[in-house]
Amino acid sequence: MATSTAPKSLLRPMTFPRKLLLGPGPSNMSPRVAAACALPLLGHMHPEFVQIMDEVKEGIQYIFQTNNSLTLAISGTGHAAMEAACCNLLEPGDVILVAWNGTWGERFSDMAARNGADVRIVKKPAGSVFSPQEIEKAVTEHGPRVVYLTHGESSGGTLQPLDGMGVVCRRHGCLLVVDAVASIGGAPLYMDKWGIDVLYTGAQKVLSCPPGASPISFSAAAESKMAARRKKPVSFYLDMGWLANYWGCDGQPRRYHHTAPISNLYALREGLAILAEEGLEDCWRRHRRCAELLHAGLEDMGLTLFVDRPEHRLPTVTPVRVPTGIDWKEVSQYVMKHYKVELSGGLGETANEVWRIGLMGHNATPDNVRLLLRALKEGIDHCRSKVHSSL
């Protein structure tokens, strides 16, 4: 007999408002992705589901622009993919150079240290990017086995140029890891052409899927380093040896490793299909055009973009400085109350200094840009009128 009663909260239907998610993520699901989430479950070893896994792998190879065999989706959010990169590639004592210009470099440093790596940092303020010369200087000084860069730094709104970084790493015998959670599909990225050894992203940004299945890929050089490990990775769940087999990447009969998030993989397959139908180049162009429309509108309102140089602005997430005397949170709450639109604050170094506006995947449309600009202007005007009336 049960010793406690059922919670009253669970005895009524779930209710929540529809919101337009124009923050740094997640983005809203497209109707097609939402419908895919509701498809009947299959067993995680059924041949029909294995076929879906194979199609997801092909889709990841396409959006990453890679031919890497070891390409799959981690069962977890983007943080799980980040952790998988750390725990598989790094061994205790390995020197890793982290290019830190925002929250995600800080986060990767923490994860690498927890895996026993010797973490060296080259740091720049949020809103800045690194040049190949700066990275080469730091690599020469520290002699790392691995270098980490964030392609789309959503806390500071920067798009890190990557062309030439792989050449630097090859010249010094180290591997290049890149975080593309906020950028994949929204800005050009070429894993093989640019010499990236480990690349990962999330499903909830440009792919407009629910978080929970995160694409990742490893080069042949990264595979060689992992094969030469002295000890197994600390995580069984994220062990790439097991996952490579489960995803059919090693040419051997598949073995059960874990129960995949089946509905998430349905959704990811559909999100990849939508992007493939649009085409990568057209998707990149759409995000750039929407970002430019947003930037022009913000500047017309007299607001200041956080990232100075247009070529270094991340198309998918735009930080804009909060004007003096304005409470960023009050404006965000006004926009949510009156428009049901999410407008996020800063993160880490940019906390309380900026709003962050996300235009990703299904949400990256000119209509949403115009709605956001109208809502933001109204919110700022409302906040200013309250300040003036209190004087």
C-alpha positions as CSV (number, residue, x, y, z in Angstrom):
1,M,0.0,0.0,0.0
2,A,1.4,3.5,-0.9
3,T,2.5,5.5,2.1
4,S,2.0,8.9,0.5
5,T,-0.7,10.4,-1.8
6,A,-0.3,11.3,-5.4
7,P,0.8,14.9,-5.9
8,K,-2.2,17.1,-6.8
9,S,-0.1,18.9,-9.4
10,L,0.1,15.6,-11.5
11,L,-3.7,15.1,-11.4
12,R,-4.4,18.0,-13.7
13,P,-3.4,18.6,-17.3
14,M,-0.1,20.3,-18.0
15,T,-0.7,23.9,-19.2
16,F,1.8,26.4,-20.5
17,P,1.7,29.4,-22.9
18,R,3.2,29.3,-26.4
19,K,6.3,31.4,-26.5
20,L,8.6,32.6,-29.3
21,L,12.1,31.6,-28.2
22,L,14.4,34.4,-29.4
23,G,17.1,33.9,-26.8
24,P,20.4,32.0,-27.2
25,G,18.6,28.6,-27.3
26,P,16.6,26.5,-27.5
27,S,14.8,27.6,-30.6
28,N,11.2,26.7,-31.3
29,M,10.6,23.3,-33.0
30,S,9.2,23.3,-36.5
31,P,5.8,21.5,-36.9
32,R,7.6,18.7,-38.8
33,V,10.1,18.2,-35.9
34,A,7.3,18.3,-33.4
35,A,5.4,15.6,-35.4
36,A,8.5,13.4,-35.5
37,C,8.7,13.5,-31.7
38,A,5.2,12.0,-31.5
39,L,5.9,9.0,-33.8
40,P,5.6,5.5,-32.3
41,L,8.6,4.2,-30.4
42,L,10.8,1.5,-31.9
43,G,13.3,-0.7,-30.1
44,H,16.8,0.8,-30.0
45,M,18.2,-2.2,-31.8
46,H,15.4,-2.7,-34.3
47,P,16.6,-2.6,-37.9
48,E,14.2,0.3,-38.7
49,F,15.7,2.3,-36.0
50,V,19.3,1.4,-37.1
51,Q,18.3,2.8,-40.5
52,I,17.3,6.1,-38.8
53,M,20.6,6.2,-37.0
54,D,22.5,5.7,-40.3
55,E,20.5,8.6,-41.8
56,V,21.3,10.8,-38.8
57,K,25.0,10.0,-39.3
58,E,24.8,11.0,-42.9
59,G,23.0,14.2,-42.0
60,I,25.7,15.1,-39.4
61,Q,28.4,14.4,-42.0
62,Y,26.7,16.8,-44.3
63,I,26.2,19.7,-41.9
64,F,29.8,19.2,-40.6
65,Q,31.1,18.9,-44.1
66,T,33.1,15.8,-43.2
67,N,33.8,12.3,-44.4
68,N,34.8,11.1,-40.9
69,S,33.5,7.5,-40.2
70,L,33.4,8.2,-36.5
71,T,30.4,10.5,-36.6
72,L,27.3,10.1,-34.5
73,A,24.9,11.7,-32.0
74,I,25.7,11.6,-28.3
75,S,22.6,10.8,-26.1
76,G,22.5,14.0,-24.2
77,T,22.7,17.8,-24.6
78,G,25.6,19.7,-26.0
79,H,27.3,19.5,-22.6
80,A,27.3,15.7,-23.0
81,A,29.1,16.1,-26.4
82,M,31.6,18.5,-24.8
83,E,32.2,16.0,-22.0
84,A,32.6,13.2,-24.6
85,A,35.2,15.2,-26.4
86,C,37.1,15.7,-23.1
87,C,36.9,12.3,-21.6
88,N,37.8,10.4,-24.8
89,L,40.5,12.6,-26.2
90,L,42.3,13.7,-23.0
91,E,44.3,11.6,-20.6
92,P,45.7,12.7,-17.2
93,G,48.7,14.9,-17.8
94,D,47.8,15.8,-21.4
95,V,48.5,19.5,-22.0
96,I,45.5,21.3,-23.6
97,L,45.4,24.9,-24.7
98,V,42.0,26.5,-24.3
99,A,41.3,29.7,-26.2
100,W,38.9,31.4,-23.7
101,N,36.8,34.3,-24.8
102,G,33.6,33.5,-23.0
103,T,31.6,31.0,-21.1
104,W,32.3,28.0,-23.3
105,G,36.1,28.2,-23.1
106,E,35.7,28.5,-19.3
107,R,33.4,25.5,-19.3
108,F,35.7,23.4,-21.4
109,S,38.6,24.3,-19.2
110,D,36.7,23.0,-16.2
111,M,35.8,19.8,-17.9
112,A,39.3,19.2,-19.1
113,A,40.7,19.8,-15.6
114,R,38.2,17.3,-14.1
115,N,39.6,14.7,-16.6
116,G,43.1,15.3,-15.3
117,A,44.4,17.4,-18.2
118,D,47.0,20.1,-17.7
119,V,45.0,23.1,-18.8
120,R,46.8,26.1,-20.2
121,I,44.7,29.2,-21.2
122,V,45.0,32.0,-23.7
123,K,42.4,34.5,-22.8
124,K,40.7,37.5,-24.5
125,P,37.7,39.6,-23.4
126,A,34.2,38.6,-24.4
127,G,33.4,40.0,-27.9
128,S,37.0,39.3,-29.1
129,V,38.3,36.5,-31.4
130,F,41.7,34.9,-31.8
131,S,44.0,35.1,-34.8
132,P,46.1,32.1,-36.1
133,Q,49.2,34.1,-35.0
134,E,48.0,34.4,-31.4
135,I,47.1,30.7,-31.3
136,E,50.5,29.7,-32.8
137,K,52.3,31.9,-30.2
138,A,50.5,30.2,-27.4
139,V,51.0,26.7,-28.9
140,T,54.7,27.4,-29.2
141,E,54.9,28.5,-25.6
142,H,52.8,25.7,-24.0
143,G,53.3,22.7,-26.4
144,P,49.8,21.2,-26.0
145,R,48.5,18.0,-27.5
146,V,45.1,19.5,-28.0
147,V,43.8,23.0,-28.8
148,Y,40.2,24.1,-28.1
149,L,38.3,26.9,-29.8
150,T,34.7,28.0,-29.7
151,H,33.3,28.7,-33.2
152,G,30.1,30.4,-32.1
153,E,30.6,31.9,-28.6
154,S,27.0,32.6,-27.6
155,S,27.9,34.5,-24.4
156,G,29.8,37.2,-26.2
157,G,28.2,36.8,-29.7
158,T,31.4,36.1,-31.6
159,L,32.0,34.0,-34.7
160,Q,35.6,32.7,-34.4
161,P,37.5,32.5,-37.8
162,L,38.8,29.0,-38.1
163,D,40.5,29.0,-41.5
164,G,44.2,28.5,-40.8
165,M,43.8,27.1,-37.2
166,G,44.1,23.5,-38.3
167,V,47.3,24.3,-40.2
168,V,48.8,25.8,-37.0
169,C,47.8,22.7,-35.1
170,R,49.2,20.3,-37.7
171,R,52.5,22.2,-37.8
172,H,52.9,21.7,-34.1
173,G,51.6,18.1,-33.9
174,C,48.4,18.9,-31.9
175,L,44.7,18.2,-32.4
176,L,42.0,20.8,-32.8
177,V,38.7,20.6,-30.9
178,V,35.9,23.0,-31.9
179,D,32.6,23.8,-30.1
180,A,30.0,24.7,-32.8
181,V,26.8,24.4,-30.6
182,A,25.6,27.9,-31.4
183,S,26.9,28.1,-34.9
184,I,26.4,24.9,-36.9
185,G,24.0,25.5,-39.8
186,G,24.0,29.3,-39.1
187,A,27.5,30.1,-40.4
188,P,30.0,28.4,-42.8
189,L,32.0,25.6,-41.2
190,Y,34.1,23.0,-43.0
191,M,35.4,20.3,-40.7
192,D,37.7,18.5,-43.1
193,K,38.8,21.5,-45.1
194,W,39.7,23.4,-42.0
195,G,41.5,20.5,-40.3
196,I,39.2,20.2,-37.3
197,D,39.8,17.0,-35.4
198,V,36.8,17.0,-33.0
199,L,33.6,18.9,-33.7
200,Y,30.4,18.9,-31.8
201,T,27.1,20.8,-31.6
202,G,23.6,20.6,-30.1
203,A,20.2,19.8,-31.6
204,Q,18.3,22.7,-30.0
205,K,19.8,25.7,-31.9
206,V,19.7,25.9,-35.7
207,L,18.4,22.4,-36.1
208,S,15.3,23.4,-34.1
209,C,15.0,20.1,-32.3
210,P,14.5,19.4,-28.6
211,P,17.7,19.1,-26.7
212,G,18.9,15.6,-26.0
213,A,20.8,14.2,-29.0
214,S,24.1,16.0,-29.9
215,P,26.1,15.5,-33.1
216,I,29.9,14.9,-32.8
217,S,32.6,13.8,-35.1
218,F,36.2,12.7,-34.8
219,S,39.0,12.8,-37.4
220,A,41.3,9.8,-38.1
221,A,44.0,11.6,-36.1
222,A,41.7,11.9,-33.2
223,E,40.8,8.2,-33.5
224,S,44.5,7.3,-33.4
225,K,45.0,9.3,-30.2
226,M,42.0,7.6,-28.6
227,A,43.2,4.1,-29.7
228,A,46.5,4.7,-28.0
229,R,45.0,5.6,-24.6
230,R,46.8,4.0,-21.6
231,K,43.5,3.6,-19.7
232,K,39.8,3.5,-20.6
233,P,37.9,6.8,-20.5
234,V,36.4,7.5,-17.1
235,S,32.9,7.5,-18.5
236,F,31.3,4.2,-19.7
237,Y,28.3,6.1,-21.0
238,L,30.4,8.4,-23.2
239,D,33.1,5.8,-24.2
240,M,33.6,6.4,-27.9
241,G,34.8,2.8,-28.4
242,W,31.4,1.5,-27.4
243,L,29.5,4.3,-29.1
244,A,31.4,3.8,-32.4
245,N,30.2,0.2,-32.4
246,Y,26.7,1.1,-31.4
247,W,26.5,3.6,-34.3
248,G,28.0,1.3,-36.8
249,C,31.2,3.3,-37.2
250,D,33.7,0.4,-36.6
251,G,32.5,-2.1,-39.2
252,Q,31.7,-4.7,-36.6
253,P,28.3,-6.1,-35.6
254,R,26.4,-3.7,-33.4
255,R,26.3,-4.4,-29.7
256,Y,23.9,-3.0,-27.1
257,H,25.5,-0.1,-25.2
258,H,22.6,2.0,-23.9
259,T,19.0,2.8,-24.8
260,A,19.2,5.7,-27.2
261,P,16.7,8.7,-26.8
262,I,14.6,7.3,-29.6
263,S,12.2,10.2,-30.0
264,N,15.0,12.7,-29.9
265,L,16.7,10.9,-32.8
266,Y,13.5,10.9,-34.8
267,A,13.4,14.7,-34.2
268,L,17.1,15.1,-35.1
269,R,16.7,13.1,-38.3
270,E,13.8,15.4,-39.3
271,G,15.7,18.6,-38.3
272,L,18.7,17.4,-40.5
273,A,16.3,16.6,-43.3
274,I,14.8,20.1,-43.2
275,L,18.3,21.7,-43.3
276,A,19.3,19.3,-46.2
277,E,16.2,20.3,-48.2
278,E,17.0,24.0,-47.8
279,G,20.7,23.4,-48.5
280,L,23.6,24.5,-46.3
281,E,24.6,27.5,-48.3
282,D,21.0,28.8,-48.4
283,C,20.7,28.2,-44.7
284,W,23.9,30.1,-44.0
285,R,22.6,33.0,-46.2
286,R,19.2,33.1,-44.5
287,H,20.8,33.4,-41.0
288,R,23.3,36.1,-42.2
289,R,20.5,38.2,-43.8
290,C,18.3,38.0,-40.7
291,A,21.2,38.9,-38.5
292,E,22.0,41.9,-40.7
293,L,18.4,43.0,-40.6
294,L,18.4,42.7,-36.9
295,H,21.7,44.6,-36.5
296,A,20.5,47.5,-38.7
297,G,17.2,47.7,-36.7
298,L,19.0,47.8,-33.4
299,E,21.4,50.5,-34.6
300,D,18.4,52.5,-35.9
301,M,17.0,52.4,-32.4
302,G,20.3,54.0,-31.1
303,L,21.5,50.7,-29.5
304,T,25.1,49.5,-29.6
305,L,26.0,46.0,-30.7
306,F,28.4,44.3,-28.3
307,V,30.8,42.9,-31.1
308,D,32.4,45.8,-33.0
309,R,33.5,44.2,-36.2
310,P,30.7,42.9,-38.4
311,E,32.7,39.9,-39.7
312,H,33.2,38.7,-36.1
313,R,29.5,38.8,-35.3
314,L,27.8,35.4,-34.7
315,P,24.7,35.4,-37.0
316,T,22.7,33.2,-34.7
317,V,23.1,35.1,-31.4
318,T,23.4,38.9,-31.2
319,P,24.3,40.6,-27.9
320,V,23.3,44.3,-27.7
321,R,24.3,46.6,-24.9
322,V,21.7,47.6,-22.4
323,P,21.4,51.5,-22.4
324,T,22.4,53.4,-19.3
325,G,19.6,53.7,-16.7
326,I,17.6,50.7,-18.2
327,D,16.9,47.6,-16.2
328,W,17.5,44.8,-18.7
329,K,15.4,42.3,-16.7
330,E,12.4,44.7,-16.6
331,V,12.5,45.1,-20.4
332,S,12.8,41.3,-20.9
333,Q,9.8,40.8,-18.6
334,Y,7.8,43.4,-20.5
335,V,8.6,41.7,-23.8
336,M,7.6,38.3,-22.4
337,K,4.4,39.6,-20.8
338,H,3.1,41.6,-23.8
339,Y,4.5,39.7,-26.7
340,K,5.3,36.2,-25.4
341,V,8.8,36.6,-26.8
342,E,11.9,35.5,-25.0
343,L,14.7,38.1,-24.7
344,S,17.6,36.8,-22.7
345,G,20.2,38.6,-20.6
346,G,24.0,38.2,-20.8
347,L,26.0,35.2,-19.5
348,G,29.3,35.2,-17.6
349,E,31.3,38.3,-18.5
350,T,28.3,39.9,-20.3
351,A,25.8,39.4,-17.4
352,N,23.8,42.5,-16.8
353,E,25.5,44.3,-19.7
354,V,23.6,42.9,-22.7
355,W,20.5,41.4,-24.1
356,R,21.1,38.3,-26.2
357,I,18.9,37.8,-29.2
358,G,18.8,34.5,-30.9
359,L,17.7,33.9,-34.5
360,M,18.1,30.2,-35.2
361,G,16.7,27.6,-37.5
362,H,12.9,27.7,-37.6
363,N,12.9,31.1,-35.9
364,A,15.3,32.9,-38.3
365,T,12.8,34.9,-40.3
366,P,12.4,38.6,-41.2
367,D,9.0,38.6,-39.6
368,N,10.4,37.5,-36.2
369,V,13.2,40.1,-36.5
370,R,10.5,42.9,-37.0
371,L,8.4,41.6,-34.1
372,L,11.4,41.5,-31.8
373,L,12.5,45.0,-32.8
374,R,9.0,46.3,-32.1
375,A,8.7,44.5,-28.8
376,L,12.2,45.6,-27.7
377,K,11.6,49.3,-28.5
378,E,8.3,49.3,-26.7
379,G,9.9,47.6,-23.7
380,I,12.7,50.2,-23.5
381,D,10.2,53.1,-24.0
382,H,8.1,51.7,-21.2
383,C,11.1,51.4,-18.9
384,R,12.2,54.9,-19.7
385,S,8.8,56.4,-19.1
386,K,8.7,54.8,-15.6
387,V,12.2,56.2,-14.8
388,H,11.1,59.7,-16.0
389,S,7.8,59.6,-14.1
390,S,9.6,58.8,-10.8
391,L,11.9,61.9,-11.1
